[in-house]
Amino acid sequence: MFEIFSQGLFEGVKPMMVIRDHLVRHPDRCLHNGICIPICPTSAWLSTPPYKFDPSRCLESCRLCLDACPSQAIFAVFKKGEKLLEPQKK
């Protein structure tokens, strides 16, 4: 389910896991407190440790788990040219 993002190619760089093409989870930072579970509107985070992730349920534009994570173990990976905010129509 998880893919290794980095094998520690540089000294001191820890491996990370690609959760989806737009999210990365850093396992060493995770506090395993499950805060990301109830915030997810699609229940993409499984409720038992180690809190695995079902990427097929993830809404790409949601990113609520990023804001909820106190240790910043989950973070976004932005693609070149991706718009962060859409202008509001009047």
C-alpha positions as CSV (number, residue, x, y, z in Angstrom):
1,M,0.0,0.0,0.0
2,F,2.9,2.4,0.8
3,E,5.8,3.1,-1.5
4,I,9.2,4.2,-0.3
5,F,9.8,7.8,-1.5
6,S,13.5,8.0,-0.5
7,Q,15.9,5.4,0.6
8,G,18.1,7.9,2.5
9,L,20.4,8.7,-0.5
10,F,22.0,11.4,1.5
11,E,23.5,11.1,5.0
12,G,20.9,12.0,7.6
13,V,17.9,11.8,5.2
14,K,15.2,9.5,6.5
15,P,12.9,7.4,4.3
16,M,9.5,8.8,3.6
17,M,6.4,7.2,2.3
18,V,4.3,8.4,-0.6
19,I,0.7,8.3,0.5
20,R,-0.6,9.5,-2.8
21,D,0.9,11.6,-5.6
22,H,0.1,14.7,-3.6
23,L,0.7,13.6,0.0
24,V,3.8,12.2,1.8
25,R,4.0,10.8,5.3
26,H,7.2,10.9,7.3
27,P,6.9,7.8,9.6
28,D,9.6,9.1,12.1
29,R,7.6,12.2,12.8
30,C,4.2,10.4,13.3
31,L,3.1,10.5,17.0
32,H,0.6,7.7,16.4
33,N,-2.1,9.7,18.2
34,G,-4.7,9.2,15.4
35,I,-5.7,12.8,15.1
36,C,-5.8,12.4,11.3
37,I,-8.5,9.7,11.6
38,P,-11.6,11.6,12.7
39,I,-10.8,14.6,10.6
40,C,-10.9,12.7,7.3
41,P,-14.3,13.0,5.6
42,T,-13.8,9.7,3.6
43,S,-12.2,7.6,6.3
44,A,-9.1,7.1,4.3
45,W,-7.0,6.7,7.5
46,L,-7.6,3.3,9.1
47,S,-8.4,3.5,12.8
48,T,-5.9,1.0,14.1
49,P,-2.1,1.6,14.6
50,P,0.0,2.1,12.5
51,Y,-2.8,4.1,11.0
52,K,-2.4,2.9,7.4
53,F,-3.9,4.9,4.6
54,D,-6.2,3.9,1.8
55,P,-5.3,6.2,-1.1
56,S,-8.3,5.2,-3.2
57,R,-10.5,7.0,-0.7
58,C,-8.5,10.3,-0.5
59,L,-9.9,13.5,-1.9
60,E,-7.0,15.2,-3.5
61,S,-8.2,18.8,-2.7
62,C,-9.1,18.1,0.9
63,R,-5.8,18.0,2.8
64,L,-7.5,18.3,6.2
65,C,-5.1,15.7,7.7
66,L,-2.2,18.0,6.9
67,D,-3.7,20.8,9.1
68,A,-4.6,18.3,11.8
69,C,-1.2,16.7,12.2
70,P,0.6,18.3,15.1
71,S,4.0,16.9,14.2
72,Q,3.7,17.7,10.5
73,A,4.3,14.0,9.6
74,I,1.9,14.5,6.6
75,F,2.7,17.1,4.1
76,A,1.8,18.1,0.5
77,V,3.9,17.6,-2.6
78,F,3.0,20.2,-5.2
79,K,3.5,19.7,-8.8
80,K,5.0,22.3,-11.1
81,G,2.2,24.7,-12.2
82,E,-0.3,23.6,-9.6
83,K,-2.6,26.4,-8.5
84,L,-2.7,26.7,-4.7
85,L,-5.8,28.9,-4.7
86,E,-8.5,29.4,-7.3
87,P,-9.7,33.0,-7.8
88,Q,-13.2,33.6,-6.5
89,K,-15.8,34.4,-9.2
90,K,-17.8,37.5,-8.6
